[in-house]
């Protein structure tokens, strides 16, 4: 499945650059336009899945009229448009919504909130399509889980996914959501370990303008964003004990009250939680509430570690080779026999995530038609023979790839950028980042 495409229309280079980095890391394909004219040119050759539209393109202009003038033309193409401005106000937001915008974001944006806004408005089956495609069930254990998933996906029962780090718990949550009757609504991902105590209620339940000092506008919480869809709470075992009653109350009553609001909101969300922790042991240590545990685990799915599902290793490896060959604009290499044997003999303490990183490095450094075992750069464990191959970071691999392409193209920027699959400006930024000097 192809990546969703987002068109950024903004006259500031640094804004487009920052947004492009954020969105590409989140799995989107990004196209840029610096003004309404170039936006119209872009739209003659492609149809993005969503447009992030700045409202002001002239120096010292704050009225938003330039963005508003372009809106009817964009919405006529049935493309979702999210407005951006550093001068956000309710009147401007209402005017933009009346002209067809689907949402409104104020600069500077909050990264996670912006990503959730975008995910909410892009067709749910397209979001994180690459991750969803990584779901492989060739092994007997995974086939049993796949059968269970098809049964449970049709219910609204809360699910608890257990498994080691990197086993694919978030991919399983996506799989369940996409098979459910809620698939046309959003799947919202929330990392419970990353939420601080003082932001917990705001993140989950949202707040009204003026609810606290920094609440300058209404904000939807995760439960509201996931309404009619699914909410995936990763690392639920990391939720502090003193915050657990707030979540338990929502599960028991089916409603919550945003900060600063007086009227509760009803919840229509399918909750999927995941953890790598031993929850019964945490309950015994009084670190996790037993009543919350019972609310979360109507059904429990335990994902096996990758070392216990050998039949899935090579199909997953082929998927990651496809993914990273496209990402780095390289001819797709094959796996030779020595690489296949090495992949099957490794015990994968980092599970699917480690396999993904291993194949990303291999694709980057591979200069031939096939990947051999020396290019896998697998970190050895205590149970494996020590390798003499030095470990390389992805940054070091990217720098070497740039140097190789520059050498092959006689340091011509345009030709090198085309081979690398990036813009000239992006290549110049990487040259500066890696302190690569071009010959005079």
C-alpha positions in Angstrom: 0.0 0.0 0.0 1.4 3.4 -1.0 2.0 6.1 1.6 -0.6 8.8 2.1 0.6 12.0 0.4 0.4 15.4 2.2 0.9 18.7 0.4 2.4 21.5 2.5 1.6 25.0 1.2 3.6 27.6 3.1 5.9 30.4 2.1 8.4 29.8 4.9 11.2 27.4 4.0 11.9 26.5 7.7 8.2 25.7 8.3 8.0 23.4 5.2 11.3 21.8 6.2 10.2 21.1 9.8 6.8 19.8 8.8 8.3 17.6 6.1 10.7 16.0 8.6 7.9 15.4 11.1 5.5 13.9 8.5 8.1 11.7 6.7 9.1 10.2 10.1 5.4 9.5 10.7 5.2 7.5 7.4 3.7 10.1 5.0 4.9 11.1 1.6 5.4 14.9 1.5 5.1 17.4 -1.4 5.9 21.1 -0.9 4.5 24.3 -2.5 5.7 27.8 -1.5 2.7 29.8 -2.6 -0.8 29.4 -4.2 0.6 29.4 -7.7 3.0 26.5 -7.1 0.2 24.8 -5.2 -1.9 24.9 -8.3 1.0 23.6 -10.4 1.5 20.6 -8.1 -2.2 19.8 -8.2 -2.1 19.4 -12.0 0.2 16.4 -11.7 -0.9 14.7 -8.4 -3.8 14.5 -6.0 -2.6 14.5 -2.4 -4.6 12.9 0.4 -4.5 16.0 2.5 -3.4 19.7 2.3 -1.8 21.7 5.1 -2.5 25.3 4.0 -0.9 28.4 5.4 -3.3 31.4 5.4 -0.8 34.2 4.8 1.7 34.4 1.9 2.7 38.1 1.9 5.1 39.8 4.3 3.4 41.4 7.3 0.0 40.1 6.2 -2.1 38.6 9.0 -5.7 38.7 7.7 -5.7 35.1 6.3 -7.4 36.3 3.1 -4.9 34.7 0.8 -5.5 31.3 2.3 -9.2 31.8 2.4 -9.2 32.8 -1.3 -7.5 29.5 -2.3 -9.8 27.3 -0.2 -12.9 27.0 -2.5 -10.6 25.8 -5.3 -9.0 23.2 -3.1 -12.2 21.9 -1.5 -13.8 21.6 -5.0 -11.2 18.8 -5.6 -12.6 16.9 -2.6 -9.2 17.1 -0.9 -9.2 17.6 2.9 -7.6 20.9 3.9 -6.3 21.8 7.4 -5.6 25.5 7.8 -2.4 26.8 9.5 -1.7 30.3 10.9 0.3 32.0 13.5 -2.6 34.4 14.1 -5.3 31.9 15.0 -8.7 33.3 16.1 -12.2 31.9 16.3 -13.7 34.1 13.6 -11.0 33.1 11.1 -11.5 29.4 12.0 -15.2 29.6 11.5 -14.8 31.4 8.2 -12.3 28.8 7.0 -14.7 26.0 8.0 -17.6 27.6 6.2 -15.4 27.6 3.0 -14.7 23.9 3.4 -11.7 23.5 5.6 -12.0 20.4 7.8 -9.7 21.6 10.6 -7.6 24.4 11.9 -4.1 24.4 13.6 -2.2 27.2 15.3 1.5 27.7 14.8 3.7 26.7 16.6 2.0 23.3 16.5 2.3 20.4 19.0 3.8 17.5 17.1 1.6 14.7 18.5 -1.6 16.7 18.4 -0.9 17.6 14.7 -0.2 14.0 13.8 -3.5 13.0 15.4 -5.4 15.7 13.5 -3.9 14.5 10.2 -4.6 10.8 11.0 -8.2 11.6 11.9 -8.9 13.2 8.5 -6.9 10.9 6.1 -8.7 7.7 5.1 -8.0 5.4 8.1 -7.0 2.4 5.9 -4.2 4.5 4.3 -2.7 5.7 7.6 0.4 3.7 8.5 -0.2 1.4 5.6 3.4 0.3 5.6 3.2 -0.8 9.2 0.0 -2.6 8.6 1.5 -4.4 5.6 4.3 -5.7 7.9 1.7 -8.1 9.6 3.0 -11.6 8.6 1.3 -14.8 9.9 3.1 -17.8 8.2 4.1 -19.5 11.5 1.6 -21.7 13.3 1.6 -19.5 16.4 0.8 -16.4 14.3 -1.9 -18.2 12.3 -3.6 -19.1 15.6 -3.4 -15.4 16.6 -4.7 -14.3 13.1 -7.8 -16.6 13.6 -8.4 -15.1 17.0 -8.0 -11.6 15.7 -10.7 -12.2 13.0 -13.1 -13.3 15.7 -12.4 -10.5 18.2 -12.2 -7.7 15.7 -16.0 -8.0 15.2 -16.7 -7.3 18.8 -16.3 -4.2 20.9 -14.6 -6.0 23.8 -11.5 -4.3 25.3 -8.3 -6.1 24.4 -5.0 -6.4 26.2 -1.9 -7.3 24.0 1.1 -8.7 25.8 4.5 -9.3 24.4 8.2 -8.4 24.5 9.4 -5.0 23.1 9.4 -5.0 19.3 7.1 -7.9 18.8 4.6 -5.8 16.8 1.9 -4.9 19.4 1.0 -1.6 17.6 0.8 -3.5 14.2 -1.6 -6.0 15.9 -3.7 -3.1 17.2 -3.9 -1.7 13.6 -4.8 -5.1 12.3 -7.7 -5.4 14.7 -9.0 -1.9 14.0 -8.8 -2.4 10.2 -10.8 -5.7 10.5 -13.5 -4.1 12.8 -16.7 -2.3 12.0 -15.0 0.8 13.3 -12.4 0.9 10.5 -13.9 4.0 8.9 -13.2 6.0 12.1 -9.8 6.9 13.5 -7.3 4.7 15.3 -5.6 6.9 17.8 -2.2 5.8 19.3 -1.2 6.9 22.7 2.1 6.1 24.5 1.2 6.0 28.1 4.8 6.1 29.2 5.3 9.4 27.5 2.5 11.3 29.2 3.4 13.3 32.3 1.1 13.4 35.3 0.2 17.1 34.8 -0.8 16.5 31.2 -2.6 13.2 31.7 -6.2 14.6 31.9 -5.6 17.0 29.0 -4.1 14.4 26.8 -6.9 11.8 27.4 -9.9 14.0 28.0 -9.1 17.4 26.5 -9.7 20.8 27.9 -11.7 24.0 27.4 -10.1 27.3 26.7 -9.1 29.0 30.0 -9.1 25.7 32.0 -5.6 26.5 33.0 -2.9 29.0 32.3 -1.7 27.7 29.0 -5.1 26.6 27.7 -5.5 29.3 25.0 -7.9 27.3 23.0 -10.2 24.2 23.2 -8.4 21.0 22.8 -9.8 17.5 22.0 -8.4 14.7 24.1 -7.6 11.2 22.8 -11.0 9.8 23.7 -12.7 12.5 21.7 -10.3 12.1 18.7 -11.0 8.3 18.7 -14.8 8.7 18.9 -16.5 5.9 17.0 -13.1 4.4 16.4 -10.4 2.7 18.5 -7.9 4.0 21.1 -4.6 2.1 21.4 -2.9 2.7 24.7 0.6 1.4 24.4 2.8 0.7 27.5 -0.3 0.7 29.8 1.8 -0.9 32.5 3.8 2.4 32.8 0.7 4.4 33.9 1.3 5.6 37.4 -0.9 4.1 40.1 -2.3 7.5 41.2 -3.6 8.2 37.6 -5.2 4.8 37.1 -8.5 5.6 38.9 -9.2 8.4 36.3 -9.0 5.9 33.5 -10.9 3.3 35.4 -13.8 5.8 35.9 -14.1 6.3 32.2 -14.2 2.5 31.6 -16.8 2.0 34.3 -19.1 5.0 33.5 -18.6 5.3 29.7 -18.1 9.0 30.0 -15.5 11.7 30.8 -15.4 15.4 31.5 -12.8 17.6 29.7 -10.9 20.0 32.0 -12.9 23.2 32.4 -16.1 21.6 31.2 -19.2 21.2 33.3 -21.0 18.6 31.1 -19.6 15.1 30.7 -19.1 13.5 27.2 -20.1 10.0 26.3 -17.5 7.5 25.1 -17.9 5.4 22.0 -14.4 3.9 21.7 -13.0 0.5 21.4 -10.0 0.3 23.8 -6.9 -1.7 23.0 -4.1 -1.7 25.5 -0.6 -3.2 25.3 2.3 -3.8 27.7 5.6 -5.7 28.0 5.3 -5.8 31.7 4.0 -8.6 34.1 0.8 -7.0 35.2 -0.2 -9.7 37.8 3.3 -9.1 39.4 2.7 -5.3 39.3 -0.7 -5.9 41.1 1.0 -8.0 43.8 3.5 -5.1 44.3 0.5 -2.6 44.4 1.8 -0.8 41.3 -1.3 -1.6 39.2 -4.9 -1.7 40.1 -6.6 -5.1 39.9 -10.0 -3.6 39.0 -8.4 -1.7 36.1 -6.7 -4.8 34.9 -10.0 -6.7 34.8 -11.6 -3.9 32.8 -8.7 -3.9 30.3 -8.4 -7.7 29.7 -11.7 -8.9 28.5 -9.6 -10.7 26.0 -5.8 -11.2 26.2 -3.6 -11.8 23.1 0.0 -12.7 23.7 2.4 -12.1 20.8 5.3 -14.6 20.6 8.9 -13.3 20.3 10.3 -13.5 16.8 12.7 -16.3 17.8 9.5 -18.5 18.4 8.1 -17.8 14.9 10.9 -18.7 12.5 8.6 -19.2 9.5 7.8 -15.5 9.6 11.5 -14.2 9.6 12.2 -14.4 5.9 8.8 -13.1 4.7 9.2 -10.1 7.1 12.8 -9.6 5.8 11.5 -9.4 2.2 8.9 -6.9 3.3 11.5 -4.7 4.9 13.8 -4.9 1.9 10.9 -3.7 -0.3 10.1 -0.9 2.2 13.7 0.5 2.6 14.6 0.1 -1.1 11.7 2.4 -1.9 12.5 4.8 1.0 16.1 5.2 -0.1 15.4 5.0 -3.9 17.6 2.0 -4.4 17.4 -1.0 -6.7 15.8 -3.7 -4.7 18.5 -6.3 -3.7 17.7 -10.0 -3.0 18.8 -12.0 0.0 21.5 -14.5 -0.7 21.8 -17.9 1.1 24.4 -16.8 3.6 22.1 -13.8 4.6 19.1 -16.0 4.9 20.9 -18.5 7.1 22.2 -15.7 9.3 18.7 -14.2 9.8 17.3 -17.6 10.7 20.1 -18.4 13.2 20.0 -15.1 15.1 17.8 -15.1 18.2 16.4 -11.6 17.7 16.3 -10.2 21.3 14.9 -7.0 19.7 12.3 -8.9 17.8 10.6 -7.5 14.7 12.0 -4.0 15.4 15.5 -5.3 15.4 14.9 -7.2 12.1 13.6 -3.9 10.6 16.7 -2.0 11.6 19.0 -4.8 10.4 17.4 -4.8 6.9 17.4 -1.0 6.8 21.2 -0.9 7.3 21.7 -3.7 4.9 19.8 -2.0 2.1 21.7 1.2 2.7 25.2 -0.3 2.4 24.4 -2.9 -0.3 26.1 -2.0 -3.6 25.4 -5.3 -5.4 22.3 -7.2 -6.6 22.1 -9.2 -3.3 22.6 -8.8 0.4 25.1 -11.3 2.0 25.7 -12.1 5.6 28.5 -9.5 6.0 26.1 -6.7 5.2 23.6 -7.6 7.9 25.8 -6.2 10.7 23.8 -8.1 13.2 24.7 -7.4 16.8 25.8 -10.6 18.5 24.3 -12.0 21.7 25.8 -14.1 24.4 24.5 -17.2 22.7 26.1 -16.4 19.3 29.6 -16.4 18.0 31.2 -12.9 18.1 31.4 -11.2 14.7 34.3 -9.1 13.5 32.0 -6.8 11.5 31.9 -3.3 13.2 28.5 -1.8 14.0 27.6 1.3 12.0 24.9 3.8 12.8 22.2 4.8 10.3 23.7 8.3 10.1 27.1 6.9 9.2 25.5 4.7 6.6 23.6 7.6 5.1 26.7 9.7 5.0 28.6 6.9 3.2 25.7 6.5 0.7 25.8 10.2 -0.1 29.5 10.1 -0.6 29.2 7.1 -2.9 26.5 8.8 -5.0 28.4 12.1 -5.2 31.5 10.2 -6.4 29.5 8.3 -9.0 28.0 11.5 -10.3 31.1 13.7 -10.2 29.7 15.8 -7.4 26.8 17.1 -9.5 24.1 18.1 -7.0 21.1 17.7 -9.3 22.1 14.3 -10.6 23.0 13.1 -7.1 19.8 14.3 -5.5 17.8 12.5 -8.2 19.6 9.2 -7.5 19.1 9.7 -3.8 15.4 10.5 -4.3 15.6 13.8 -2.5 15.4 17.5 -3.5 18.5 19.6 -4.1 17.8 21.6 -0.9 17.5 18.5 1.1 20.9 17.2 -0.3 22.5 20.6 0.6 21.2 20.3 4.2 22.6 16.8 4.5 26.0 18.0 3.1 26.0 20.6 5.8 24.9 18.1 8.5 27.6 15.6 7.6 30.2 18.3 6.9 30.8 17.1 3.4 32.7 19.6 1.2 32.3 19.6 -2.5 35.4 20.0 -4.8 36.0 23.6 -6.1 
